């Protein structure tokens, strides 16, 4: 990750997001995030903590996982400018630009996985 490419910014008192520190071209890798898969028997414990707001379903078994780097801080949009790709064997999540992203623009992805998936989310978006 180029530390100058993205940054975290507060959106409100309780909410933050990932923003472009420079222009990012369509198809460009924004970030490659290491992933820590959480054993299924520990997932009930995670679900009782604030970390539940930041875990992804991972792999074919939808095992919970923490996506490190800025990965768990990208916000949801049904009209995202980025997508994420699970690379299970490499234990990484790759975020790529779906279109050109301007410096200062928030980087979002669709929590449903596919960037054009308009299914209702499993939680309410504030």
Backbone atoms as SQL, in Angstrom:
CREATE TABLE atoms (id INTEGER PRIMARY KEY, chain TEXT, resi INTEGER, resn TEXT, atom TEXT, x REAL, y REAL, z REAL);
INSERT INTO atoms VALUES
  (1, 'A', 1, 'UNK', 'N', 0.843, -1.177, 0.000),
  (2, 'A', 1, 'UNK', 'CA', 0.000, 0.000, 0.000),
  (3, 'A', 1, 'UNK', 'C', 0.883, 1.232, 0.000),
  (4, 'A', 2, 'UNK', 'N', 0.565, 2.162, -0.841),
  (5, 'A', 2, 'UNK', 'CA', 1.219, 3.458, -0.821),
  (6, 'A', 2, 'UNK', 'C', 0.530, 4.294, 0.245),
  (7, 'A', 3, 'UNK', 'N', 1.225, 4.633, 1.335),
  (8, 'A', 3, 'UNK', 'CA', 0.560, 5.364, 2.412),
  (9, 'A', 3, 'UNK', 'C', 0.048, 6.736, 1.981),
  (10, 'A', 4, 'UNK', 'N', 0.511, 7.234, 0.869),
  (11, 'A', 4, 'UNK', 'CA', 0.044, 8.534, 0.389),
  (12, 'A', 4, 'UNK', 'C', -1.202, 8.411, -0.487),
  (13, 'A', 5, 'UNK', 'N', -1.615, 7.206, -0.818),
  (14, 'A', 5, 'UNK', 'CA', -2.747, 7.001, -1.720),
  (15, 'A', 5, 'UNK', 'C', -4.093, 7.175, -1.020),
  (16, 'A', 6, 'UNK', 'N', -4.190, 6.758, 0.249),
  (17, 'A', 6, 'UNK', 'CA', -5.453, 6.814, 0.978),
  (18, 'A', 6, 'UNK', 'C', -5.225, 7.290, 2.408),
  (19, 'A', 7, 'UNK', 'N', -6.313, 7.765, 3.024),
  (20, 'A', 7, 'UNK', 'CA', -6.238, 8.193, 4.418),
  (21, 'A', 7, 'UNK', 'C', -7.617, 8.033, 5.060),
  (22, 'A', 8, 'UNK', 'N', -7.640, 8.019, 6.380),
  (23, 'A', 8, 'UNK', 'CA', -8.873, 7.920, 7.158),
  (24, 'A', 8, 'UNK', 'C', -9.289, 9.322, 7.574),
  (25, 'A', 9, 'UNK', 'N', -10.604, 9.565, 7.517),
  (26, 'A', 9, 'UNK', 'CA', -11.123, 10.875, 7.919),
  (27, 'A', 9, 'UNK', 'C', -12.438, 10.670, 8.672),
  (28, 'A', 10, 'UNK', 'N', -12.651, 11.468, 9.720),
  (29, 'A', 10, 'UNK', 'CA', -13.916, 11.438, 10.443),
  (30, 'A', 10, 'UNK', 'C', -15.004, 12.039, 9.562),
  (31, 'A', 11, 'UNK', 'N', -16.142, 11.358, 9.506),
  (32, 'A', 11, 'UNK', 'CA', -17.300, 11.841, 8.764),
  (33, 'A', 11, 'UNK', 'C', -18.293, 12.480, 9.734),
  (34, 'A', 12, 'UNK', 'N', -18.342, 11.931, 10.944),
  (35, 'A', 12, 'UNK', 'CA', -19.173, 12.462, 12.024),
  (36, 'A', 12, 'UNK', 'C', -18.473, 12.119, 13.336),
  (37, 'A', 13, 'UNK', 'N', -19.140, 12.380, 14.439),
  (38, 'A', 13, 'UNK', 'CA', -18.535, 12.068, 15.745),
  (39, 'A', 13, 'UNK', 'C', -18.261, 10.579, 15.913),
  (40, 'A', 14, 'UNK', 'N', -19.079, 9.745, 15.274),
  (41, 'A', 14, 'UNK', 'CA', -18.959, 8.299, 15.479),
  (42, 'A', 14, 'UNK', 'C', -18.634, 7.526, 14.210),
  (43, 'A', 15, 'UNK', 'N', -18.401, 8.216, 13.131),
  (44, 'A', 15, 'UNK', 'CA', -18.268, 7.531, 11.840),
  (45, 'A', 15, 'UNK', 'C', -17.042, 8.058, 11.093),
  (46, 'A', 16, 'UNK', 'N', -16.298, 7.144, 10.487),
  (47, 'A', 16, 'UNK', 'CA', -15.158, 7.549, 9.665),
  (48, 'A', 16, 'UNK', 'C', -15.161, 6.768, 8.371),
  (49, 'A', 17, 'UNK', 'N', -14.310, 7.184, 7.449),
  (50, 'A', 17, 'UNK', 'CA', -14.238, 6.523, 6.161),
  (51, 'A', 17, 'UNK', 'C', -12.850, 6.631, 5.572),
  (52, 'A', 18, 'UNK', 'N', -12.663, 5.953, 4.441),
  (53, 'A', 18, 'UNK', 'CA', -11.385, 5.949, 3.723),
  (54, 'A', 18, 'UNK', 'C', -11.526, 6.904, 2.535),
  (55, 'A', 19, 'UNK', 'N', -10.534, 7.765, 2.346),
  (56, 'A', 19, 'UNK', 'CA', -10.566, 8.775, 1.300),
  (57, 'A', 19, 'UNK', 'C', -9.297, 8.711, 0.449),
  (58, 'A', 20, 'UNK', 'N', -9.423, 9.180, -0.769),
  (59, 'A', 20, 'UNK', 'CA', -8.292, 9.205, -1.701),
  (60, 'A', 20, 'UNK', 'C', -7.395, 10.407, -1.402),
  (61, 'A', 21, 'UNK', 'N', -6.122, 10.157, -1.200),
  (62, 'A', 21, 'UNK', 'CA', -5.145, 11.221, -0.974),
  (63, 'A', 21, 'UNK', 'C', -4.568, 11.734, -2.291),
  (64, 'A', 22, 'UNK', 'N', -4.869, 11.017, -3.367),
  (65, 'A', 22, 'UNK', 'CA', -4.426, 11.394, -4.714),
  (66, 'A', 22, 'UNK', 'C', -5.441, 10.822, -5.694),
  (67, 'A', 23, 'UNK', 'N', -5.400, 11.239, -6.930),
  (68, 'A', 23, 'UNK', 'CA', -6.276, 10.665, -7.939),
  (69, 'A', 23, 'UNK', 'C', -5.924, 9.190, -8.120),
  (70, 'A', 24, 'UNK', 'N', -6.966, 8.373, -8.268),
  (71, 'A', 24, 'UNK', 'CA', -6.794, 6.928, -8.450),
  (72, 'A', 24, 'UNK', 'C', -7.501, 6.546, -9.742),
  (73, 'A', 25, 'UNK', 'N', -6.814, 5.846, -10.609),
  (74, 'A', 25, 'UNK', 'CA', -7.363, 5.465, -11.920),
  (75, 'A', 25, 'UNK', 'C', -8.232, 4.212, -11.832),
  (76, 'A', 26, 'UNK', 'N', -9.210, 4.130, -12.719),
  (77, 'A', 26, 'UNK', 'CA', -10.059, 2.951, -12.840),
  (78, 'A', 26, 'UNK', 'C', -9.170, 1.716, -13.007),
  (79, 'A', 27, 'UNK', 'N', -9.467, 0.653, -12.257),
  (80, 'A', 27, 'UNK', 'CA', -8.712, -0.592, -12.329),
  (81, 'A', 27, 'UNK', 'C', -7.483, -0.629, -11.432),
  (82, 'A', 28, 'UNK', 'N', -7.107, 0.504, -10.876),
  (83, 'A', 28, 'UNK', 'CA', -5.914, 0.567, -10.028),
  (84, 'A', 28, 'UNK', 'C', -6.180, -0.098, -8.673),
  (85, 'A', 29, 'UNK', 'N', -5.198, -0.832, -8.182),
  (86, 'A', 29, 'UNK', 'CA', -5.297, -1.405, -6.844),
  (87, 'A', 29, 'UNK', 'C', -5.148, -0.271, -5.840),
  (88, 'A', 30, 'UNK', 'N', -6.108, -0.186, -4.944),
  (89, 'A', 30, 'UNK', 'CA', -6.095, 0.839, -3.910),
  (90, 'A', 30, 'UNK', 'C', -5.344, 0.342, -2.687),
  (91, 'A', 31, 'UNK', 'N', -5.630, -0.903, -2.316),
  (92, 'A', 31, 'UNK', 'CA', -5.012, -1.464, -1.127),
  (93, 'A', 31, 'UNK', 'C', -5.102, -2.992, -1.168),
  (94, 'A', 32, 'UNK', 'N', -4.066, -3.646, -0.697),
  (95, 'A', 32, 'UNK', 'CA', -4.061, -5.095, -0.494),
  (96, 'A', 32, 'UNK', 'C', -3.977, -5.303, 1.017),
  (97, 'A', 33, 'UNK', 'N', -5.043, -5.855, 1.580),
  (98, 'A', 33, 'UNK', 'CA', -5.166, -5.971, 3.033),
  (99, 'A', 33, 'UNK', 'C', -4.976, -7.406, 3.498),
  (100, 'A', 34, 'UNK', 'N', -4.107, -7.635, 4.467),
  (101, 'A', 34, 'UNK', 'CA', -4.011, -8.961, 5.059),
  (102, 'A', 34, 'UNK', 'C', -5.321, -9.300, 5.781),
  (103, 'A', 35, 'UNK', 'N', -5.632, -10.588, 5.852),
  (104, 'A', 35, 'UNK', 'CA', -6.868, -11.042, 6.477),
  (105, 'A', 35, 'UNK', 'C', -6.540, -12.056, 7.568),
  (106, 'A', 36, 'UNK', 'N', -7.245, -11.922, 8.691),
  (107, 'A', 36, 'UNK', 'CA', -7.139, -12.899, 9.763),
  (108, 'A', 36, 'UNK', 'C', -8.495, -13.587, 9.872),
  (109, 'A', 37, 'UNK', 'N', -8.544, -14.855, 9.482),
  (110, 'A', 37, 'UNK', 'CA', -9.775, -15.632, 9.603),
  (111, 'A', 37, 'UNK', 'C', -10.003, -15.981, 11.069),
  (112, 'A', 38, 'UNK', 'N', -11.238, -15.849, 11.503),
  (113, 'A', 38, 'UNK', 'CA', -11.595, -16.124, 12.895),
  (114, 'A', 38, 'UNK', 'C', -12.216, -17.525, 12.954),
  (115, 'A', 39, 'UNK', 'N', -11.671, -18.407, 13.787),
  (116, 'A', 39, 'UNK', 'CA', -12.253, -19.748, 13.895),
  (117, 'A', 39, 'UNK', 'C', -13.738, -19.670, 14.251),
  (118, 'A', 40, 'UNK', 'N', -14.527, -20.538, 13.626),
  (119, 'A', 40, 'UNK', 'CA', -15.989, -20.529, 13.827),
  (120, 'A', 40, 'UNK', 'C', -16.364, -20.544, 15.311),
  (121, 'A', 41, 'UNK', 'N', -15.651, -21.338, 16.110),
  (122, 'A', 41, 'UNK', 'CA', -16.035, -21.434, 17.518),
  (123, 'A', 41, 'UNK', 'C', -15.749, -20.145, 18.288),
  (124, 'A', 42, 'UNK', 'N', -14.952, -19.235, 17.731),
  (125, 'A', 42, 'UNK', 'CA', -14.708, -17.942, 18.364),
  (126, 'A', 42, 'UNK', 'C', -15.635, -16.847, 17.828),
  (127, 'A', 43, 'UNK', 'N', -16.358, -17.145, 16.756),
  (128, 'A', 43, 'UNK', 'CA', -17.181, -16.108, 16.117),
  (129, 'A', 43, 'UNK', 'C', -18.294, -15.600, 17.033),
  (130, 'A', 44, 'UNK', 'N', -18.841, -16.470, 17.896),
  (131, 'A', 44, 'UNK', 'CA', -19.886, -16.013, 18.820),
  (132, 'A', 44, 'UNK', 'C', -19.338, -14.972, 19.793),
  (133, 'A', 45, 'UNK', 'N', -18.080, -15.127, 20.171),
  (134, 'A', 45, 'UNK', 'CA', -17.458, -14.147, 21.055),
  (135, 'A', 45, 'UNK', 'C', -17.280, -12.806, 20.354),
  (136, 'A', 46, 'UNK', 'N', -16.826, -12.845, 19.096),
  (137, 'A', 46, 'UNK', 'CA', -16.638, -11.618, 18.306),
  (138, 'A', 46, 'UNK', 'C', -17.961, -10.894, 18.130),
  (139, 'A', 47, 'UNK', 'N', -19.041, -11.657, 17.901),
  (140, 'A', 47, 'UNK', 'CA', -20.371, -11.073, 17.658),
  (141, 'A', 47, 'UNK', 'C', -20.864, -10.272, 18.853),
  (142, 'A', 48, 'UNK', 'N', -20.265, -10.479, 20.025),
  (143, 'A', 48, 'UNK', 'CA', -20.667, -9.757, 21.236),
  (144, 'A', 48, 'UNK', 'C', -19.811, -8.515, 21.478),
  (145, 'A', 49, 'UNK', 'N', -18.944, -8.186, 20.532),
  (146, 'A', 49, 'UNK', 'CA', -18.042, -7.040, 20.708),
  (147, 'A', 49, 'UNK', 'C', -18.241, -6.021, 19.586),
  (148, 'A', 50, 'UNK', 'N', -17.612, -4.890, 19.718),
  (149, 'A', 50, 'UNK', 'CA', -17.660, -3.858, 18.681),
  (150, 'A', 50, 'UNK', 'C', -17.022, -4.343, 17.375),
  (151, 'A', 51, 'UNK', 'N', -16.144, -5.340, 17.471),
  (152, 'A', 51, 'UNK', 'CA', -15.499, -5.871, 16.262),
  (153, 'A', 51, 'UNK', 'C', -16.508, -6.484, 15.293),
  (154, 'A', 52, 'UNK', 'N', -17.683, -6.844, 15.800),
  (155, 'A', 52, 'UNK', 'CA', -18.730, -7.389, 14.926),
  (156, 'A', 52, 'UNK', 'C', -19.099, -6.412, 13.811),
  (157, 'A', 53, 'UNK', 'N', -18.928, -5.115, 14.057),
  (158, 'A', 53, 'UNK', 'CA', -19.224, -4.097, 13.047),
  (159, 'A', 53, 'UNK', 'C', -18.187, -4.057, 11.929),
  (160, 'A', 54, 'UNK', 'N', -17.087, -4.774, 12.091),
  (161, 'A', 54, 'UNK', 'CA', -15.969, -4.657, 11.155),
  (162, 'A', 54, 'UNK', 'C', -15.555, -5.966, 10.491),
  (163, 'A', 55, 'UNK', 'N', -16.172, -7.084, 10.854),
  (164, 'A', 55, 'UNK', 'CA', -15.781, -8.364, 10.256),
  (165, 'A', 55, 'UNK', 'C', -16.465, -8.586, 8.911),
  (166, 'A', 56, 'UNK', 'N', -15.802, -9.349, 8.074),
  (167, 'A', 56, 'UNK', 'CA', -16.322, -9.772, 6.773),
  (168, 'A', 56, 'UNK', 'C', -16.664, -11.253, 6.848),
  (169, 'A', 57, 'UNK', 'N', -17.574, -11.704, 5.997),
  (170, 'A', 57, 'UNK', 'CA', -17.735, -13.134, 5.768),
  (171, 'A', 57, 'UNK', 'C', -16.638, -13.523, 4.792),
  (172, 'A', 58, 'UNK', 'N', -15.919, -14.588, 5.085),
  (173, 'A', 58, 'UNK', 'CA', -14.695, -14.910, 4.358),
  (174, 'A', 58, 'UNK', 'C', -14.751, -16.316, 3.784),
  (175, 'A', 59, 'UNK', 'N', -14.398, -16.449, 2.527),
  (176, 'A', 59, 'UNK', 'CA', -14.267, -17.754, 1.881),
  (177, 'A', 59, 'UNK', 'C', -15.599, -18.420, 1.611),
  (178, 'A', 60, 'UNK', 'N', -15.517, -19.648, 1.145),
  (179, 'A', 60, 'UNK', 'CA', -16.711, -20.384, 0.750),
  (180, 'A', 60, 'UNK', 'C', -17.580, -20.778, 1.943),
  (181, 'A', 61, 'UNK', 'N', -16.980, -20.845, 3.126),
  (182, 'A', 61, 'UNK', 'CA', -17.751, -21.211, 4.320),
  (183, 'A', 61, 'UNK', 'C', -18.255, -19.992, 5.075),
  (184, 'A', 62, 'UNK', 'N', -18.036, -18.792, 4.523),
  (185, 'A', 62, 'UNK', 'CA', -18.455, -17.548, 5.173),
  (186, 'A', 62, 'UNK', 'C', -17.983, -17.460, 6.624),
  (187, 'A', 63, 'UNK', 'N', -16.720, -17.803, 6.801),
  (188, 'A', 63, 'UNK', 'CA', -16.079, -17.707, 8.102),
  (189, 'A', 63, 'UNK', 'C', -15.850, -16.226, 8.402),
  (190, 'A', 64, 'UNK', 'N', -16.080, -15.774, 9.623),
  (191, 'A', 64, 'UNK', 'CA', -15.799, -14.372, 9.921),
  (192, 'A', 64, 'UNK', 'C', -14.297, -14.102, 9.834),
  (193, 'A', 65, 'UNK', 'N', -13.964, -12.882, 9.411),
  (194, 'A', 65, 'UNK', 'CA', -12.556, -12.511, 9.280),
  (195, 'A', 65, 'UNK', 'C', -12.379, -11.018, 9.491),
  (196, 'A', 66, 'UNK', 'N', -11.239, -10.666, 10.060),
  (197, 'A', 66, 'UNK', 'CA', -10.842, -9.261, 10.180),
  (198, 'A', 66, 'UNK', 'C', -9.980, -8.930, 8.982),
  (199, 'A', 67, 'UNK', 'N', -10.329, -7.859, 8.306),
  (200, 'A', 67, 'UNK', 'CA', -9.543, -7.367, 7.183),
  (201, 'A', 67, 'UNK', 'C', -8.716, -6.206, 7.726),
  (202, 'A', 68, 'UNK', 'N', -7.403, -6.373, 7.710),
  (203, 'A', 68, 'UNK', 'CA', -6.508, -5.389, 8.313),
  (204, 'A', 68, 'UNK', 'C', -6.239, -4.225, 7.356),
  (205, 'A', 69, 'UNK', 'N', -5.237, -3.414, 7.697),
  (206, 'A', 69, 'UNK', 'CA', -5.029, -2.186, 6.927),
  (207, 'A', 69, 'UNK', 'C', -6.252, -1.312, 7.130),
  (208, 'A', 70, 'UNK', 'N', -6.700, -0.642, 6.078),
  (209, 'A', 70, 'UNK', 'CA', -7.918, 0.167, 6.161),
  (210, 'A', 70, 'UNK', 'C', -9.148, -0.639, 5.755),
  (211, 'A', 71, 'UNK', 'N', -8.956, -1.929, 5.432),
  (212, 'A', 71, 'UNK', 'CA', -9.991, -2.759, 4.842),
  (213, 'A', 71, 'UNK', 'C', -11.334, -2.764, 5.531),
  (214, 'A', 72, 'UNK', 'N', -11.349, -2.795, 6.857),
  (215, 'A', 72, 'UNK', 'CA', -12.616, -2.848, 7.578),
  (216, 'A', 72, 'UNK', 'C', -13.230, -1.467, 7.787),
  (217, 'A', 73, 'UNK', 'N', -12.602, -0.432, 7.254),
  (218, 'A', 73, 'UNK', 'CA', -13.112, 0.932, 7.443),
  (219, 'A', 73, 'UNK', 'C', -13.741, 1.538, 6.184),
  (220, 'A', 74, 'UNK', 'N', -13.650, 0.835, 5.051),
  (221, 'A', 74, 'UNK', 'CA', -14.315, 1.330, 3.836),
  (222, 'A', 74, 'UNK', 'C', -15.819, 1.249, 4.058),
  (223, 'A', 75, 'UNK', 'N', -16.536, 2.311, 3.721),
  (224, 'A', 75, 'UNK', 'CA', -17.984, 2.335, 3.911),
  (225, 'A', 75, 'UNK', 'C', -18.725, 1.722, 2.728),
  (226, 'A', 76, 'UNK', 'N', -19.986, 1.402, 2.979),
  (227, 'A', 76, 'UNK', 'CA', -20.867, 0.792, 1.978),
  (228, 'A', 76, 'UNK', 'C', -21.504, 1.840, 1.075),
  (229, 'A', 77, 'UNK', 'N', -21.712, 1.452, -0.178),
  (230, 'A', 77, 'UNK', 'CA', -22.532, 2.223, -1.108),
  (231, 'A', 77, 'UNK', 'C', -23.116, 1.271, -2.136),
  (232, 'A', 78, 'UNK', 'N', -24.359, 1.553, -2.549),
  (233, 'A', 78, 'UNK', 'CA', -24.941, 0.800, -3.660),
  (234, 'A', 78, 'UNK', 'C', -24.436, 1.340, -4.998),
  (235, 'A', 79, 'UNK', 'N', -23.730, 2.472, -4.951),
  (236, 'A', 79, 'UNK', 'CA', -23.083, 3.037, -6.139),
  (237, 'A', 79, 'UNK', 'C', -21.603, 3.244, -5.808),
  (238, 'A', 80, 'UNK', 'N', -20.889, 2.143, -5.559),
  (239, 'A', 80, 'UNK', 'CA', -19.509, 2.248, -5.086),
  (240, 'A', 80, 'UNK', 'C', -18.543, 2.686, -6.187),
  (241, 'A', 81, 'UNK', 'N', -17.410, 3.209, -5.749),
  (242, 'A', 81, 'UNK', 'CA', -16.347, 3.551, -6.694),
  (243, 'A', 81, 'UNK', 'C', -15.197, 2.541, -6.609),
  (244, 'A', 82, 'UNK', 'N', -15.360, 1.533, -5.740),
  (245, 'A', 82, 'UNK', 'CA', -14.345, 0.490, -5.589),
  (246, 'A', 82, 'UNK', 'C', -15.037, -0.854, -5.377),
  (247, 'A', 83, 'UNK', 'N', -14.264, -1.910, -5.560),
  (248, 'A', 83, 'UNK', 'CA', -14.756, -3.258, -5.286),
  (249, 'A', 83, 'UNK', 'C', -13.700, -3.988, -4.479),
  (250, 'A', 84, 'UNK', 'N', -14.131, -5.054, -3.818),
  (251, 'A', 84, 'UNK', 'CA', -13.166, -5.873, -3.072),
  (252, 'A', 84, 'UNK', 'C', -13.190, -7.287, -3.621),
  (253, 'A', 85, 'UNK', 'N', -12.030, -7.906, -3.583),
  (254, 'A', 85, 'UNK', 'CA', -11.862, -9.256, -4.107),
  (255, 'A', 85, 'UNK', 'C', -11.157, -10.105, -3.060),
  (256, 'A', 86, 'UNK', 'N', -11.839, -11.161, -2.609),
  (257, 'A', 86, 'UNK', 'CA', -11.229, -12.090, -1.662),
  (258, 'A', 86, 'UNK', 'C', -10.206, -12.954, -2.386),
  (259, 'A', 87, 'UNK', 'N', -9.016, -13.008, -1.884),
  (260, 'A', 87, 'UNK', 'CA', -8.015, -13.934, -2.395),
  (261, 'A', 87, 'UNK', 'C', -7.669, -14.865, -1.219),
  (262, 'A', 88, 'UNK', 'N', -8.514, -15.896, -1.101),
  (263, 'A', 88, 'UNK', 'CA', -8.508, -16.761, 0.077),
  (264, 'A', 88, 'UNK', 'C', -7.172, -17.467, 0.265),
  (265, 'A', 89, 'UNK', 'N', -6.618, -18.029, -0.791),
  (266, 'A', 89, 'UNK', 'CA', -5.343, -18.759, -0.654),
  (267, 'A', 89, 'UNK', 'C', -4.220, -17.849, -0.172),
  (268, 'A', 90, 'UNK', 'N', -4.226, -16.596, -0.635),
  (269, 'A', 90, 'UNK', 'CA', -3.183, -15.645, -0.239),
  (270, 'A', 90, 'UNK', 'C', -3.517, -14.950, 1.087),
  (271, 'A', 91, 'UNK', 'N', -4.757, -15.146, 1.580),
  (272, 'A', 91, 'UNK', 'CA', -5.232, -14.525, 2.811),
  (273, 'A', 91, 'UNK', 'C', -5.158, -13.001, 2.742),
  (274, 'A', 92, 'UNK', 'N', -5.642, -12.469, 1.612),
  (275, 'A', 92, 'UNK', 'CA', -5.693, -11.016, 1.446),
  (276, 'A', 92, 'UNK', 'C', -7.028, -10.610, 0.803),
  (277, 'A', 93, 'UNK', 'N', -7.402, -9.364, 1.032),
  (278, 'A', 93, 'UNK', 'CA', -8.541, -8.738, 0.379),
  (279, 'A', 93, 'UNK', 'C', -7.972, -7.587, -0.444),
  (280, 'A', 94, 'UNK', 'N', -8.300, -7.587, -1.736),
  (281, 'A', 94, 'UNK', 'CA', -7.776, -6.556, -2.636),
  (282, 'A', 94, 'UNK', 'C', -8.899, -5.581, -2.971),
  (283, 'A', 95, 'UNK', 'N', -8.644, -4.297, -2.752),
  (284, 'A', 95, 'UNK', 'CA', -9.588, -3.242, -3.103),
  (285, 'A', 95, 'UNK', 'C', -9.080, -2.565, -4.370),
  (286, 'A', 96, 'UNK', 'N', -9.975, -2.460, -5.391),
  (287, 'A', 96, 'UNK', 'CA', -9.623, -1.858, -6.685),
  (288, 'A', 96, 'UNK', 'C', -10.647, -0.803, -7.055),
  (289, 'A', 97, 'UNK', 'N', -10.202, 0.180, -7.824),
  (290, 'A', 97, 'UNK', 'CA', -11.089, 1.252, -8.285),
  (291, 'A', 97, 'UNK', 'C', -11.978, 0.748, -9.425),
  (292, 'A', 98, 'UNK', 'N', -13.278, 0.962, -9.297),
  (293, 'A', 98, 'UNK', 'CA', -14.233, 0.630, -10.362),
  (294, 'A', 98, 'UNK', 'C', -14.285, 1.728, -11.424),
  (295, 'A', 99, 'UNK', 'N', -13.901, 2.914, -11.016),
  (296, 'A', 99, 'UNK', 'CA', -13.872, 4.073, -11.910),
  (297, 'A', 99, 'UNK', 'C', -12.790, 5.004, -11.394),
  (298, 'A', 100, 'UNK', 'N', -12.498, 6.056, -12.140),
  (299, 'A', 100, 'UNK', 'CA', -11.548, 7.049, -11.645),
  (300, 'A', 100, 'UNK', 'C', -12.091, 7.648, -10.346),
  (301, 'A', 101, 'UNK', 'N', -11.220, 7.791, -9.365),
  (302, 'A', 101, 'UNK', 'CA', -11.580, 8.369, -8.067),
  (303, 'A', 101, 'UNK', 'C', -10.736, 9.619, -7.884),
  (304, 'A', 102, 'UNK', 'N', -11.404, 10.715, -7.575),
  (305, 'A', 102, 'UNK', 'CA', -10.698, 11.994, -7.427),
  (306, 'A', 102, 'UNK', 'C', -10.115, 12.155, -6.027),
  (307, 'A', 103, 'UNK', 'N', -9.016, 12.871, -5.962),
  (308, 'A', 103, 'UNK', 'CA', -8.382, 13.214, -4.692),
  (309, 'A', 103, 'UNK', 'C', -9.436, 13.834, -3.774),
  (310, 'A', 104, 'UNK', 'N', -9.506, 13.351, -2.532),
  (311, 'A', 104, 'UNK', 'CA', -10.456, 13.864, -1.554),
  (312, 'A', 104, 'UNK', 'C', -11.788, 13.131, -1.525),
  (313, 'A', 105, 'UNK', 'N', -12.052, 12.279, -2.515),
  (314, 'A', 105, 'UNK', 'CA', -13.315, 11.546, -2.597),
  (315, 'A', 105, 'UNK', 'C', -13.296, 10.343, -1.655),
  (316, 'A', 106, 'UNK', 'N', -14.432, 10.074, -1.011),
  (317, 'A', 106, 'UNK', 'CA', -14.521, 8.886, -0.174),
  (318, 'A', 106, 'UNK', 'C', -14.526, 7.643, -1.055),
  (319, 'A', 107, 'UNK', 'N', -13.837, 6.615, -0.610),
  (320, 'A', 107, 'UNK', 'CA', -13.781, 5.342, -1.331),
  (321, 'A', 107, 'UNK', 'C', -14.779, 4.399, -0.662),
  (322, 'A', 108, 'UNK', 'N', -15.719, 3.883, -1.463),
  (323, 'A', 108, 'UNK', 'CA', -16.759, 2.996, -0.944),
  (324, 'A', 108, 'UNK', 'C', -16.807, 1.712, -1.757),
  (325, 'A', 109, 'UNK', 'N', -17.380, 0.691, -1.153),
  (326, 'A', 109, 'UNK', 'CA', -17.613, -0.581, -1.852),
  (327, 'A', 109, 'UNK', 'C', -18.964, -1.111, -1.405),
  (328, 'A', 110, 'UNK', 'N', -19.465, -2.098, -2.100),
  (329, 'A', 110, 'UNK', 'CA', -20.761, -2.686, -1.773),
  (330, 'A', 110, 'UNK', 'C', -20.540, -3.836, -0.805),
  (331, 'A', 111, 'UNK', 'N', -21.115, -3.732, 0.380),
  (332, 'A', 111, 'UNK', 'CA', -20.946, -4.769, 1.398),
  (333, 'A', 111, 'UNK', 'C', -21.510, -6.118, 0.962),
  (334, 'A', 112, 'UNK', 'N', -22.395, -6.120, -0.027),
  (335, 'A', 112, 'UNK', 'CA', -22.977, -7.379, -0.506),
  (336, 'A', 112, 'UNK', 'C', -22.012, -8.186, -1.364),
  (337, 'A', 113, 'UNK', 'N', -20.851, -7.658, -1.660),
  (338, 'A', 113, 'UNK', 'CA', -19.860, -8.387, -2.453),
  (339, 'A', 113, 'UNK', 'C', -19.781, -7.870, -3.871),
  (340, 'A', 114, 'UNK', 'N', -20.763, -8.168, -4.690),
  (341, 'A', 114, 'UNK', 'CA', -20.771, -7.672, -6.071),
  (342, 'A', 114, 'UNK', 'C', -21.134, -6.194, -6.069),
  (343, 'A', 115, 'UNK', 'N', -20.413, -5.407, -6.844),
  (344, 'A', 115, 'UNK', 'CA', -20.621, -3.960, -6.813),
  (345, 'A', 115, 'UNK', 'C', -22.006, -3.530, -7.282),
  (346, 'A', 116, 'UNK', 'N', -22.696, -4.378, -8.057),
  (347, 'A', 116, 'UNK', 'CA', -24.030, -4.011, -8.546),
  (348, 'A', 116, 'UNK', 'C', -25.156, -4.744, -7.804),
  (349, 'A', 117, 'UNK', 'N', -24.847, -5.375, -6.682),
  (350, 'A', 117, 'UNK', 'CA', -25.839, -6.099, -5.893),
  (351, 'A', 117, 'UNK', 'C', -26.635, -5.102, -5.050),
  (352, 'A', 118, 'UNK', 'N', -27.945, -5.034, -5.270),
  (353, 'A', 118, 'UNK', 'CA', -28.780, -4.075, -4.551),
  (354, 'A', 118, 'UNK', 'C', -29.625, -4.727, -3.461),
  (355, 'A', 119, 'UNK', 'N', -29.261, -5.954, -3.060),
  (356, 'A', 119, 'UNK', 'CA', -29.983, -6.615, -1.970),
  (357, 'A', 119, 'UNK', 'C', -29.885, -5.773, -0.699),
  (358, 'A', 120, 'UNK', 'N', -30.921, -5.865, 0.112),
  (359, 'A', 120, 'UNK', 'CA', -30.921, -5.156, 1.391),
  (360, 'A', 120, 'UNK', 'C', -29.786, -5.689, 2.251),
  (361, 'A', 121, 'UNK', 'N', -29.146, -4.807, 3.011),
  (362, 'A', 121, 'UNK', 'CA', -28.062, -5.214, 3.915),
  (363, 'A', 121, 'UNK', 'C', -28.647, -5.899, 5.140),
  (364, 'A', 122, 'UNK', 'N', -27.813, -6.628, 5.855),
  (365, 'A', 122, 'UNK', 'CA', -28.211, -7.347, 7.064),
  (366, 'A', 122, 'UNK', 'C', -28.304, -6.424, 8.274),
  (367, 'A', 123, 'UNK', 'N', -28.000, -5.149, 8.090),
  (368, 'A', 123, 'UNK', 'CA', -28.103, -4.161, 9.155),
  (369, 'A', 123, 'UNK', 'C', -28.561, -2.850, 8.537),
  (370, 'A', 124, 'UNK', 'N', -28.982, -1.932, 9.368),
  (371, 'A', 124, 'UNK', 'CA', -29.420, -0.622, 8.880),
  (372, 'A', 124, 'UNK', 'C', -28.214, 0.293, 8.709),
  (373, 'A', 125, 'UNK', 'N', -28.130, 0.950, 7.559),
  (374, 'A', 125, 'UNK', 'CA', -27.072, 1.919, 7.299),
  (375, 'A', 125, 'UNK', 'C', -27.524, 3.262, 7.859),
  (376, 'A', 126, 'UNK', 'N', -26.662, 3.912, 8.627),
  (377, 'A', 126, 'UNK', 'CA', -27.018, 5.209, 9.233),
  (378, 'A', 126, 'UNK', 'C', -26.874, 6.324, 8.222);
